[in-house]
Amino acid sequence: MSCTYRMSVMPLGQLGANCYLLIDQATAEAAIIDPGGEAERIVSALRQEQARPAVIIDTHGHWDHIGGNQRLRELTKAPLLIHRLDAPMLAQGRLNLGPEFGADGNGGTADRLLEDGDAIAVGKLTLTVIHTPGHTPGGICLLCEDLLFTGDTLFKYSVGRSDLPGGDETALLRSLAERIRPLDPSLRVLPGHGPESQLSYELKFNPYFSRRGAATHQGGLD
């Protein structure tokens, strides 16, 4: 059976946040997930893939994941999607941490507010929204076929910090236990920072699934 998608990753911005391009093979429509900056580079990658941008999706509202929103919308005209609870972060530098990156903190305005269970169509692909609060109130993961885009909810052998504005350690651990653990362990885990993993590996070795680790990180902004 031939693959129904193409997927590529580009670490962008000061923290090298992972921006993903998910492209439907049948229609060449693309989802741009977490454009943390360097919008022109994203557009160049889309051209190389001969893909048409269909949506821009933010997994959460921190600047290292939304910093390219404004410019990318100008260049592509694609609608911007974010969970309802993180939408206020787009325009508030105190919440999205834009000033920490020397930016004005203006991440644009959402065209669609997402809720848990929503379906996002990209050509013939469907991305399902999984609300995973904890790193931020409206943090989400995106499930599409054998791919799980986890933003800053889940990293390889770690999780996103919960001591930033809107973070909640208890909520983050609950998201892992109730929203992520029940998923197919064969899923590829595609995080907002660092290398990809597999859910089976994380369930076995990631200390945050067994509550051996504390979810509050020190250092960095992820």
C-alpha positions as CSV (number, residue, x, y, z in Angstrom):
1,M,0.0,0.0,0.0
2,S,1.5,3.3,-1.1
3,C,2.0,6.1,1.5
4,T,-0.8,8.7,1.5
5,Y,1.4,11.6,2.7
6,R,4.8,13.2,2.6
7,M,6.2,14.7,5.8
8,S,9.2,16.8,6.5
9,V,10.6,18.8,9.4
10,M,12.5,22.0,9.7
11,P,14.0,23.3,13.0
12,L,13.3,27.0,13.0
13,G,14.1,30.1,15.0
14,Q,16.3,30.7,18.0
15,L,15.3,27.5,19.8
16,G,15.2,25.3,16.7
17,A,11.5,24.5,17.2
18,N,10.3,21.8,14.8
19,C,8.1,23.1,12.0
20,Y,6.4,20.2,10.1
21,L,5.1,20.1,6.6
22,L,2.4,17.4,6.1
23,I,1.5,17.0,2.5
24,D,-1.3,14.9,1.0
25,Q,0.0,12.8,-1.8
26,A,-3.2,12.8,-3.7
27,T,-3.8,16.6,-3.9
28,A,-0.5,18.2,-2.8
29,E,-2.3,20.2,-0.2
30,A,-0.2,20.9,2.9
31,A,-0.6,21.6,6.6
32,I,2.1,23.8,8.1
33,I,2.4,22.9,11.8
34,D,4.2,25.3,14.2
35,P,5.8,27.9,12.0
36,G,8.1,29.3,14.6
37,G,9.9,31.7,12.2
38,E,11.7,32.0,8.9
39,A,8.5,32.1,6.8
40,E,10.3,32.5,3.6
41,R,12.2,29.3,4.2
42,I,8.9,27.5,4.8
43,V,7.5,28.9,1.5
44,S,10.6,27.8,-0.3
45,A,10.2,24.3,1.1
46,L,6.6,24.2,-0.1
47,R,7.7,25.2,-3.6
48,Q,10.3,22.5,-3.7
49,E,7.7,20.0,-2.7
50,Q,5.3,21.5,-5.3
51,A,2.7,21.7,-2.4
52,R,-0.1,24.1,-1.8
53,P,-0.5,25.5,1.7
54,A,-4.0,24.6,3.0
55,V,-3.7,25.5,6.7
56,I,-1.3,26.8,9.3
57,I,-1.8,25.0,12.7
58,D,-0.2,26.1,16.0
59,T,0.0,23.3,18.6
60,H,0.2,26.0,21.3
61,G,0.7,29.7,21.7
62,H,4.4,30.2,22.6
63,W,6.5,32.4,20.4
64,D,9.0,29.8,19.3
65,H,6.0,28.0,17.6
66,I,4.0,31.0,16.4
67,G,6.7,33.6,15.4
68,G,6.2,33.0,11.7
69,N,2.4,33.2,11.7
70,Q,2.0,36.7,10.5
71,R,4.5,36.6,7.6
72,L,3.4,33.1,6.6
73,R,-0.2,34.2,6.3
74,E,0.8,37.1,4.2
75,L,2.8,34.9,1.8
76,T,0.4,31.9,1.6
77,K,-3.1,33.3,2.4
78,A,-3.6,30.0,4.4
79,P,-5.9,30.2,7.4
80,L,-4.5,30.1,10.9
81,L,-5.8,27.5,13.4
82,I,-5.2,27.3,17.2
83,H,-7.1,25.9,20.1
84,R,-9.7,28.2,21.6
85,L,-7.9,28.4,25.0
86,D,-4.6,29.5,23.5
87,A,-6.0,32.0,21.0
88,P,-5.6,34.9,23.5
89,M,-1.8,34.1,23.6
90,L,-1.4,35.1,19.9
91,A,-1.6,38.8,20.7
92,Q,-0.2,39.0,24.2
93,G,3.5,39.0,24.5
94,R,3.3,38.4,28.2
95,L,1.7,35.1,27.5
96,N,3.4,34.0,24.3
97,L,6.9,35.1,25.5
98,G,7.6,37.1,22.3
99,P,9.7,39.7,24.2
100,E,11.9,36.9,25.5
101,F,13.0,36.5,21.8
102,G,13.3,40.2,21.1
103,A,10.0,40.2,19.2
104,D,6.8,42.3,19.5
105,G,4.7,39.3,20.5
106,N,2.1,39.7,17.7
107,G,1.3,36.2,16.5
108,G,-1.7,37.3,14.4
109,T,-5.3,36.4,14.6
110,A,-6.8,32.9,14.4
111,D,-9.1,32.1,11.5
112,R,-10.5,29.0,13.2
113,L,-10.6,28.1,16.9
114,L,-10.1,24.4,17.5
115,E,-11.7,22.1,20.1
116,D,-10.9,18.6,21.2
117,G,-12.0,16.1,18.6
118,D,-12.1,18.5,15.7
119,A,-11.2,17.2,12.3
120,I,-8.9,19.3,10.0
121,A,-9.1,18.3,6.4
122,V,-5.9,18.6,4.3
123,G,-6.7,17.2,0.9
124,K,-7.7,13.6,1.6
125,L,-5.9,13.6,4.9
126,T,-7.6,14.2,8.2
127,L,-5.9,15.5,11.3
128,T,-7.7,14.9,14.6
129,V,-7.3,17.4,17.4
130,I,-6.4,16.0,20.8
131,H,-6.5,18.6,23.6
132,T,-3.6,18.1,25.9
133,P,-3.4,21.0,28.4
134,G,-0.5,21.4,30.8
135,H,2.3,23.1,28.9
136,T,-0.3,25.7,28.0
137,P,-4.1,25.8,28.6
138,G,-4.9,25.1,24.9
139,G,-2.0,22.9,23.9
140,I,-2.9,20.2,21.4
141,C,-1.6,17.1,19.7
142,L,-2.5,16.2,16.1
143,L,-3.2,12.6,15.0
144,C,-3.0,11.7,11.4
145,E,-2.7,8.1,10.3
146,D,0.5,6.8,11.9
147,L,1.7,10.2,13.0
148,L,1.3,12.0,16.3
149,F,2.4,15.7,16.3
150,T,2.9,16.4,20.0
151,G,4.0,20.0,20.1
152,D,5.5,20.7,23.6
153,T,3.3,18.2,25.3
154,L,5.6,15.2,24.8
155,F,9.3,15.0,23.7
156,K,11.5,12.0,23.4
157,Y,12.1,10.9,27.0
158,S,10.7,14.2,28.3
159,V,7.8,16.7,28.3
160,G,7.3,20.5,28.0
161,R,7.9,22.6,31.0
162,S,4.8,23.6,33.1
163,D,6.2,26.6,35.0
164,L,5.5,29.2,32.3
165,P,2.4,31.4,32.3
166,G,-0.7,29.1,31.9
167,G,1.3,26.0,32.7
168,D,-0.1,23.3,35.0
169,E,1.9,20.3,36.1
170,T,-1.1,18.3,37.2
171,A,-2.9,18.9,33.9
172,L,0.1,17.9,31.9
173,L,0.5,14.6,33.7
174,R,-3.2,14.0,33.3
175,S,-3.0,14.7,29.6
176,L,-0.2,12.1,29.3
177,A,-2.1,9.5,31.2
178,E,-5.6,10.1,29.8
179,R,-5.1,11.5,26.3
180,I,-1.8,10.0,25.1
181,R,-1.3,6.7,26.9
182,P,-4.5,5.1,25.3
183,L,-3.3,5.8,21.7
184,D,-1.8,3.2,19.4
185,P,1.7,2.5,20.7
186,S,3.0,2.2,17.1
187,L,2.5,5.9,16.4
188,R,5.4,8.0,15.4
189,V,5.9,10.8,18.0
190,L,6.8,14.1,16.3
191,P,7.6,16.6,19.0
192,G,7.9,20.4,19.0
193,H,11.6,20.1,19.8
194,G,14.3,17.5,19.3
195,P,14.2,14.1,17.6
196,E,11.2,12.0,16.8
197,S,10.3,8.9,18.8
198,Q,7.7,6.1,18.9
199,L,4.9,6.1,21.4
200,S,5.7,2.5,22.5
201,Y,9.2,3.8,23.5
202,E,7.8,6.7,25.4
203,L,5.3,4.6,27.3
204,K,8.1,2.3,28.4
205,F,10.9,4.7,29.1
206,N,9.6,8.2,29.5
207,P,9.6,8.9,33.3
208,Y,6.6,11.3,33.0
209,F,4.3,8.5,32.1
210,S,5.1,6.7,35.4
211,R,5.2,10.0,37.4
212,R,8.8,9.4,38.3
213,G,9.7,12.8,37.0
214,A,8.5,16.3,37.9
215,A,6.9,18.1,35.0
216,T,8.3,21.5,35.9
217,H,11.5,22.1,33.9
218,Q,14.1,24.8,34.6
219,G,15.9,26.5,31.7
220,G,14.9,27.1,28.2
221,L,11.4,28.1,27.0
222,D,10.1,24.8,25.7
